[in-house]
C-alpha cells in the first residue's frame, strides 16, 4: 500500500492570498459599521472596562490570603507570615481598587450618570473588603468544619480546602457578597460566574448565606439573588432555590423585591429538590427529600418526602427484588 503523501507546503496559494487581501478591508469596515448601533454591543470609548482576567486573579490572590500556605508555589515560613500577608494584602488592595474604579466608571458611562467620585468609591470599597478579610477567614473556617461534620468521605480539612467545589464556590460567594452589599457593579457577577463555570454551582452574589454552610457534591446547585439561608444548612447536588417565573411586563416591578425562598437554621435539602418563591419559608430543622418540588412554606421540624415510586421490572423476573 502506497504511503499517504502529505503536502508539506503550508503556504497559501497566490490566488487565495490575493483574495484574502482584497476581501479583508471591506469586511473590517463592515464590522466597524456595526459598532455603536443599538442592536449590537461594544465598549469603545475613553473609559476602560473591568478585566475579567484581573478579577479572576483577585479571587486567586484572596484565596491565598484566606488559606495561607495552601495555594502558594513555595512553603511559607512562620517567621515570614506577617511579611507574606502584608505583601499579598497590599497587592490585593491595589488590584481590587483599580477594578472597582473601572466598574464604577463603566457603570456611570453606561447609565449616563453624573460623576460619582469613582476613584474614591473604588478605593473605599476595596478597603472595606480588606477590612472584612479576618472575619471572612473565620467564617470560611466554620464552612470547612461543616464539610468535615457533614460528609464522612471528607478525610481532612486539607482535602476539603484543596478539592471540594462547594467550599470554592462559597469562598468566592462570600467575597462577592461583600462587594454586592457595597453596590459595586459588574465585579460580583464576574466572580460568581467564574465560580459557576469552575464548579457547576451557581450562587448569585446577592444571596445571604449564614455560617457553617455546606454544599455536598454541588453540581447543578442554583441559589437565587434574594435567597436567605440560615446557620448550619446543608445542600446536595441539583438543589434549586429559585424564583417563580413572571411575565415580562412584571420583571422591572419585581427586580428589587424578594423572589427567592428563605431557608432557616439546620435545614437539610437533598439532591434534585426545587424550592421556589419569595414567600416560601423552610422552617428550622426541616428535611426536604430528593426531587421534591415546593412553592409553599414548610413549618419547622418537618420532613417532606416524595412517595416511593412503583418500579416496573421487565425481562428477568427472577432478578426482581422480593416483596
Secondary structure, 3 states (H helix, E strand, C coil): CCCCCCCCCCCCCHHHHHHHHHHHHHHHHHHHHHCCCCCCCCCCCCCCCCCHHHHHHHHHHHHHHHCCCCCCCCCCCHHHHHHHHHHHHHHHHHHHHHHHHHHHHHHHHHHCCCCCCHHHHHHHHHHHHHHHHHHHHHHHHHHHHHHHHHCCCCCCHHHHHHHCHHHHHHHHHHHHHHHHHCCCCCHHHHHHHHHHHHHCCEECCCCEECCCCEECCCCCCEECCCCEECCCCEECCCCEEECCCCCHHHHHHHCCCCCCCEECCCCEECCCCEEECCCCEECCCCEECCCCEECCCECCCCEECCCCCCCCCCCCHHHCCCC
